[in-house]
Amino acid sequence: MTLKPSDGADGKPEWIKSSYSSDDGPSCVEVATPDGSHVLVRDSKDPDGPRLALTPATWTAFLPYAWDC
């Protein structure tokens, strides 16, 4: 997956839903890169809930583990 910083006109991050997530399934993950210095991760079913903020290096290191799921 390639991420680009979003330029949300309203100042809010542009969230991208995982292609592996569906509206019917239990796993709905979204990511955003509001300024390119970190990657935000949230549960799309709870958009106002908690978010993880990861450095790009940490996100890149995590992806191989997620890929194998």
Secondary structure, DSSP 4 states (H G I P E B T S, - for coil): --------TTSS---EE-TT--SSSS--EEEE-SSSS-EEEEETT-TTS-EEEE-HHHHHHHHHHHHT-
